Amino acid sequence: MNKLILRENILAQLRATLALQVKAAQLARDEATSEESRAENQYDTHSLEAGYLAEGQARQAAEIEESITIISALPLPGFPPGAPIALGALAGILDARGDTVLYFLCPRAGGLELSHEGRNVLVVTPQSPLGRQLLGRHAGDAVQLPGRKLAGAARIASVA
């Protein structure tokens, strides 16, 4: 699997999310500063609430921009047989049903799910429960998949 293309797909989704977030922040800012949002009495907090919303959305947009910068600079090393899993690894995990699920270990964008080369890939961060398990592990090691009760039911099948 081409990890350069995978990274570009992740960045494309983040950029699309960023565009929506910036637009939402701008709309909330416009609402907060609109003449129509001016308080009519001491209990009217519409403008104040819109201001808080705009601030939160602007903060989220800044976090997405930071994620784009970090992921753009992420090294995508090859992992020869026996190499431990690190950031930039694409790990195939064989679950109890015999299906191989692909996880991309990335510093940001955890939880993002995308289709890449006809396969579903889930982005996990080192801060996530699965990401913590994967760091430093090798192909053949057992891991506990989130939501699974049977310990050892999943094994790392491949690392790229």
C-alpha positions as CSV (number, residue, x, y, z in Angstrom):
1,M,0.0,0.0,0.0
2,N,1.3,3.4,-0.9
3,K,1.5,5.4,2.3
4,L,2.2,8.7,0.5
5,I,-1.2,8.5,-1.2
6,L,-2.7,7.4,2.1
7,R,-1.3,10.5,3.8
8,E,-2.6,12.7,1.0
9,N,-6.0,11.2,1.4
10,I,-5.9,12.0,5.1
11,L,-4.7,15.6,4.4
12,A,-7.5,16.0,1.8
13,Q,-10.1,15.1,4.4
14,L,-8.6,17.4,7.0
15,R,-8.5,20.3,4.5
16,A,-12.2,19.7,3.6
17,T,-13.0,19.7,7.3
18,L,-10.9,22.9,7.8
19,A,-12.8,24.7,5.1
20,L,-16.1,23.9,6.7
21,Q,-14.8,24.8,10.2
22,V,-13.5,28.2,8.9
23,K,-16.8,28.9,7.3
24,A,-18.7,28.0,10.4
25,A,-16.5,30.2,12.5
26,Q,-16.9,33.1,10.2
27,L,-20.7,32.7,10.2
28,A,-20.7,32.6,14.1
29,R,-18.5,35.7,14.2
30,D,-20.8,37.5,11.9
31,E,-23.7,36.6,14.0
32,A,-22.0,37.7,17.2
33,T,-21.1,41.1,15.7
34,S,-24.4,41.7,13.8
35,E,-26.5,44.6,14.7
36,E,-29.5,42.3,14.9
37,S,-27.7,40.3,17.7
38,R,-27.4,43.3,19.9
39,A,-28.8,42.6,23.4
40,E,-32.3,44.0,24.0
41,N,-32.1,43.6,27.8
42,Q,-29.8,42.4,30.5
43,Y,-31.0,38.8,30.0
44,D,-30.5,38.6,26.3
45,T,-27.2,36.6,25.8
46,H,-27.6,35.8,22.1
47,S,-24.6,37.8,21.0
48,L,-22.4,36.5,23.9
49,E,-23.3,32.9,23.0
50,A,-22.5,33.5,19.4
51,G,-19.2,35.0,20.4
52,Y,-18.3,31.9,22.4
53,L,-19.3,29.7,19.6
54,A,-17.2,31.6,17.1
55,E,-14.2,31.4,19.5
56,G,-14.6,27.6,19.9
57,Q,-14.9,27.1,16.2
58,A,-11.9,29.2,15.5
59,R,-9.9,27.2,18.0
60,Q,-11.0,24.0,16.3
61,A,-9.9,25.4,12.9
62,A,-6.5,26.2,14.4
63,E,-6.1,22.7,15.7
64,I,-7.0,21.2,12.3
65,E,-4.4,23.5,10.7
66,E,-1.8,22.3,13.2
67,S,-2.7,18.7,12.4
68,I,-2.3,19.4,8.7
69,T,1.2,20.8,9.3
70,I,2.2,17.9,11.6
71,I,0.9,15.2,9.2
72,S,2.4,16.8,6.2
73,A,5.9,16.5,7.8
74,L,5.3,13.0,9.1
75,P,8.1,10.6,7.9
76,L,6.7,7.5,6.3
77,P,9.5,5.0,6.9
78,G,9.5,1.4,5.5
79,F,9.3,-1.3,8.2
80,P,11.5,-4.3,7.4
81,P,10.5,-7.6,8.9
82,G,11.1,-7.6,12.7
83,A,11.0,-3.8,12.9
84,P,9.0,-2.4,15.8
85,I,5.9,-0.4,15.0
86,A,6.4,3.4,15.2
87,L,4.6,6.5,13.9
88,G,3.9,6.2,10.2
89,A,3.3,2.5,10.3
90,L,0.4,0.8,8.6
91,A,-0.5,-2.2,10.7
92,G,-2.7,-5.0,9.6
93,I,-4.4,-6.7,12.5
94,L,-6.0,-10.1,12.1
95,D,-9.1,-10.2,14.3
96,A,-11.0,-13.2,15.8
97,R,-13.1,-13.5,12.7
98,G,-10.1,-13.9,10.5
99,D,-10.5,-10.4,8.9
100,T,-7.4,-8.2,8.6
101,V,-8.2,-4.6,9.6
102,L,-5.7,-1.8,8.7
103,Y,-4.6,0.8,11.2
104,F,-2.4,3.8,10.4
105,L,-0.4,5.1,13.3
106,C,-0.4,8.9,13.0
107,P,0.3,11.7,15.5
108,R,-3.1,13.4,14.8
109,A,-6.5,12.7,13.1
110,G,-7.3,9.7,15.3
111,G,-10.6,8.1,14.5
112,L,-10.6,9.2,10.9
113,E,-11.7,6.3,8.7
114,L,-11.1,6.3,5.0
115,S,-11.0,4.0,2.0
116,H,-7.6,3.5,0.5
117,E,-6.8,1.3,-2.5
118,G,-10.1,-0.5,-1.9
119,R,-9.5,-1.2,1.8
120,N,-10.8,0.6,4.9
121,V,-8.1,2.2,7.0
122,L,-8.6,3.6,10.5
123,V,-6.2,6.3,11.8
124,V,-5.1,5.8,15.4
125,T,-2.9,8.0,17.5
126,P,-0.3,7.0,20.1
127,Q,-2.6,8.4,22.7
128,S,-5.4,6.0,21.9
129,P,-5.7,2.6,23.7
130,L,-4.9,0.7,20.5
131,G,-2.1,3.2,19.5
132,R,-0.4,2.7,22.9
133,Q,-0.5,-1.1,22.4
134,L,0.9,-0.9,18.9
135,L,3.9,1.3,19.6
136,G,7.0,-0.9,19.8
137,R,5.2,-4.1,19.0
138,H,6.1,-6.5,16.1
139,A,4.3,-8.6,13.5
140,G,2.9,-11.7,15.3
141,D,2.3,-9.9,18.7
142,A,-1.1,-10.1,20.3
143,V,-3.2,-6.9,20.8
144,Q,-6.5,-6.2,22.5
145,L,-8.8,-4.5,20.0
146,P,-11.2,-1.9,21.4
147,G,-14.5,-3.4,22.4
148,R,-13.2,-7.0,22.4
149,K,-13.4,-9.1,25.5
150,L,-11.2,-11.9,24.5
151,A,-7.5,-11.1,25.2
152,G,-5.2,-12.2,22.5
153,A,-8.0,-12.6,20.0
154,A,-6.2,-10.3,17.6
155,R,-2.7,-10.5,16.2
156,I,-0.6,-8.0,14.3
157,A,-0.4,-9.7,10.9
158,S,1.7,-7.1,9.0
159,V,3.6,-3.9,9.4
160,A,4.4,-1.6,6.5
